[in-house]
Amino acid sequence: MLSYNPCDVFTYFNVEGTHGLNIIDCEAHPNTTDSAYIAGWSNFIPKESGEYTDDDPRFVFINLSRCTDSVSTFGLIMHELMHQSFALHNFDVDKEEEIITWAEEEAYEVFKIVQNEK
């Protein structure tokens, strides 16, 4: 998920809040190239119950406002995809190389998509 507005996460999923964050605080926070309520986010797709299992689908959000140059953009993407990879690999640190490799390979693909959006 890509957007210049971090509050779009809430409207996209049609929720006022999820995973400890909420649209009211998001709207009140300045969204600049240096600061944002959400720079990036990896988590479960929100469910009304708020109860999740490891098999529930996940999302990754990148705030394009924070993608000011190639280095910071790739760093933000890699950061969020590391969260995603840990979850996909069941937080098994014995799979360290697989976790990092998956995140790196995905980051290259997401970076291309972000570059095309900008």
SELUMMAR-712017 format. One line per field, with one value per residue (C-alpha): residue number from 1; chain; x, y, z. Coordinates in steps of 0.05 Angstrom, whole numbers, plus 5000, padded with zeros to 4 digits. Each point is the difference from the previous one (the first is absolute). Last residue first. Example, Ala and Ser with C-alpha at 12.3 -4.5 7.8 and 13.67 -1.06 7.14 Angstrom:
! residues 2
num = 2|1
chaine = A|A
px = 5273|4973
py = 4979|4931
pz = 5143|5013
//
This chain:
! residues 118
num = 118|117|116|115|114|113|112|111|110|109|108|107|106|105|104|103|102|101|100|99|98|97|96|95|94|93|92|91|90|89|88|87|86|85|84|83|82|81|80|79|78|77|76|75|74|73|72|71|70|69|68|67|66|65|64|63|62|61|60|59|58|57|56|55|54|53|52|51|50|49|48|47|46|45|44|43|42|41|40|39|38|37|36|35|34|33|32|31|30|29|28|27|26|25|24|23|22|21|20|19|18|17|16|15|14|13|12|11|10|9|8|7|6|5|4|3|2|1
chaine = A|A|A|A|A|A|A|A|A|A|A|A|A|A|A|A|A|A|A|A|A|A|A|A|A|A|A|A|A|A|A|A|A|A|A|A|A|A|A|A|A|A|A|A|A|A|A|A|A|A|A|A|A|A|A|A|A|A|A|A|A|A|A|A|A|A|A|A|A|A|A|A|A|A|A|A|A|A|A|A|A|A|A|A|A|A|A|A|A|A|A|A|A|A|A|A|A|A|A|A|A|A|A|A|A|A|A|A|A|A|A|A|A|A|A|A|A|A
px = 5141|4955|5051|5054|4953|4988|5074|5014|4946|5037|5068|4970|4969|5069|5029|4943|5004|5076|4996|4949|5033|5068|4970|4960|5025|4969|4932|4951|4949|5035|4943|5000|5075|4994|4946|5041|5061|4955|4985|5074|5020|4948|5022|5074|4986|4964|5053|5055|4963|4979|4938|4957|4968|4941|4991|4975|5011|4947|5009|4940|4987|4952|4983|5039|5038|4934|4965|4947|4977|4930|4986|5060|5057|5049|5057|5061|5056|5003|5040|5011|4937|4984|5049|5064|5057|4968|4938|4934|4980|4963|4927|4973|5039|4977|4928|5012|5023|5060|5004|4994|4938|4960|4943|4992|4979|5061|5017|4977|5046|5061|4984|5020|5072|4990|5052|4975|5026|4971
py = 5182|4941|4967|5006|4970|4939|4991|5005|4947|4951|5013|4997|4932|4970|5032|4979|4928|4999|5027|4949|4942|5018|5005|4936|4979|5066|4968|5059|4958|5008|5042|5043|5012|5015|5053|5036|4995|5027|5062|5016|4982|5049|5055|4989|4998|5066|5032|4980|5017|5069|5034|4939|5026|5031|4933|4970|4925|4951|4925|4954|4934|4942|4957|4935|5022|5010|5065|5027|5072|4974|5051|4976|5045|4972|4976|5043|5035|5076|5056|5073|5004|5060|5038|5040|5021|5000|5028|4974|5043|4961|5018|4956|4940|5012|4999|4942|4951|4958|4945|4941|5030|5064|5035|4943|4997|4960|5051|5058|4979|4989|5065|5036|4993|5048|4997|4930|4930|4933
pz = 4847|4987|4953|5053|5051|4955|4988|5075|5012|4955|5031|5070|4985|4986|5062|5045|4976|5008|5071|5023|4963|5031|5070|4996|5070|5021|4992|5005|4964|4932|4972|5062|4998|4926|5010|5053|4954|4944|5041|5012|4928|4973|5047|4984|4925|5004|5045|4951|4936|5021|5031|5012|5064|4963|4966|5065|4991|5025|5006|5010|5035|4991|5061|5007|5062|5035|5015|5047|4989|4990|4945|4961|4976|4949|5044|5005|4963|5003|4970|5014|5043|5043|4956|5008|4956|4930|5031|5026|5059|5053|5015|4943|5026|5072|4977|4951|5054|5020|5052|4952|4967|5000|4965|4951|4927|4977|4947|5044|5057|4956|4964|5063|4979|4942|4944|4986|4985|5021
//
